[in-house]
């Protein structure tokens, strides 16, 4: 029986998920002249960068300071500090440039401005809860919001959900990885608040309060299991456990400051979404693996520097954005086809913005030509990317030092 909807609408490009990848995809598609909508389940653009308090825009450059990532990734870096404190400069021992620490609330204002200026139709508080397919191609997504249940049709779609929700619901094979416990919040004291408003100011990073494990699992709470980001019970337990850790941290610190300790140190912003690093990703036409650093592929659509030490440069194959068994869909952000070390490289802010721009541009070109994305001539996409100053061959940088 045909499902009835409270409303139906149609676009050239439909981007699902308003994190860094989704914002970049929507901007790229709309600026290419395609009618574009961005569907986001929260009320903030930026995903973990903003709603998750992950306030460090990672480098566009390698450890030698050579910029390898361009396009919207660079534009969004500058936007991150347009309405708040922060500088784009070198801030660590590895001499990595082109990065910044930003204030999440300020970044949200800048992202709103960019999306509206590009003509993107933004749907906040709208949950994608279903997919319609015809002969293996997505033709529409089901959305729940205050207007009821609607059908959003499109010529092409971008899965920037972070969890491969569209691809998974459409029947694409996916892989799942569990997460160490972590929570990123912002905290303050009267002294910090005074300094933040002073002439000198303080970095937003000084307000960061992180509990739990780092990316490599170090500092994980002893005996605590890992959590799945695609299991409903695990998601709730992850969130509640993280807030319990934060509560225990403040209980100790406030007690050390005496009877009035709760007024001397306290949280000011909690993450509005779970701080998962890796959840579910597509098994793409080509999955990038751990040994792919400094390896050239003919369908390269962008470069990114490994963010921990800046020693490696990785190419992104176009095939890593294409799910198997589902047509008319591209992935962007942390749910692209990248496993193991490559998953860590491509899931972070600047890399997500880069893959989002590529996916959005490819979706726009495919819609414009009436082709599914897997039939789009890669050389045409690469030509458009070169016009945006993208570098598409890691061999231009030579091999790493011994």
Secondary structure, 3 states (H helix, E strand, C coil): CCCCCCEEEEEEEEEECCEHHHHHHHHHHHHCCCCEEEECCCCCCEHHHCCCCCCEECCCECCCCCECCCCHHHHHHHHCCCCCCCCCCCCCCCCCCCCEECCHHHHHHHHHHHHHHHCCEEECCCEEEEEEEECCEEEEEEEEECCEEEEEEEEEEEECCCCCHHHHHCCCCEEECCECCEEEEEEECHHHHHHHCCCCCCCHHHHEEEEECCCCCCCCCCCCCCECCCCHHHHHHHHHHHHHHHHHHHHHHHHHCCCCHHHCCEEEECCCCCCCCCCEEECECCCECHHHCCCCCCCEEEEEECCCCCCCEEEEEHHHHCECCCECEEECHHHCCECHHHHHHHCCHHHHHHHHHHHHHHHHHHHHHCCCHHHCCHHHHHHHHHHCCCCCCHHHHCCCCC
